[in-house]
């Protein structure tokens, strides 16, 4: 394969892993859709409403999917913001550095061994903290100009 083709392969795999904001919800396996009439009656309106959002073929699922994809894209953009904003502000260099190394390590592990976006779900707090740091950098940059 060669080094150049392998790095291109890893790049395509990384894009494939990080482009799914739904984290492959419902992509594998089967969800039992059949419910007995007695259970259907016990669900009530709340259960039917929730089911209309999370079941893949339901009417509201496409809105939920769009919302999830938009939030994930926002997270990725906010994580990248500190790379472009040069600032003296840093929460604590050790904490942000640890979070950045964690994110790189998580993505490296998934690239080399797993290869599905669903494995990112358990590490969403790391990405959320990095995105929050991006918001803080934007806020500091805006308030420095005033």
Secondary structure by P-SEA (a helix, b strand, c coil): ccaaaaaaaaaaaaaaaaccccccccccccccccccaaaaaaccaaaaaaaacccccccaaaaaaaaaaaaaaaaaaaaaccccccccccccaaaaaaaaaaaaaaaaaaacccccccccccaaaaaaaaaaaaaaaaaaaaaaac
